[in-house]
Amino acid sequence: MAKGKVVYHCGLDAAVDVVGGKWKPMILWALHEGTLRFGELRRNLPGVSEKMLIQQLRELESDGVVHREVYREVPPRVEYSLTELGEALNKALEPLGLWGDTFMTQILAAKAAQRAGEPAA
């Protein structure tokens, strides 16, 4: 449990606890094609700070969604991949991504109207 929750009231509560925030779903999506090293993952997520990426990866790892493999080399190599649980979670997030693709224009228009002080359509 990423945020230390002890009790969930429903499945959505549990799922949101695991993927909550801006970066976790983006990390999961970046890993959907396979294993990535930290630098590759960071390049796939423009705007994320190194500190935030490390924190989010640690939480996803502690929730059993992401696997971290450390290779004892010089320099050390660390790779991240999805666990079975992570693969299943990514499949569950896929319809949400499709929804976003479908309605992105409307979402952006509503946000622009809100910034301009206009009522949403």
SULTAUR-V891063 format. One record per run of one state. SS is the DSSP state (H for helix, E for strand, L for the rest). FROM is the first residue (numbers start at 1). LEN is the number of residues. Records with the same first field share a line. If there is no record, write none. Layout:
SS->FROM-LEN + FROM-LEN
//
This chain:
L->1-10 + 20-2 + 34-2 + 45-5 + 63-3 + 72-5 + 83-1 + 116-6
H->11-9 + 22-12 + 38-7 + 50-13 + 84-32
E->36-2 + 66-6 + 77-6
//
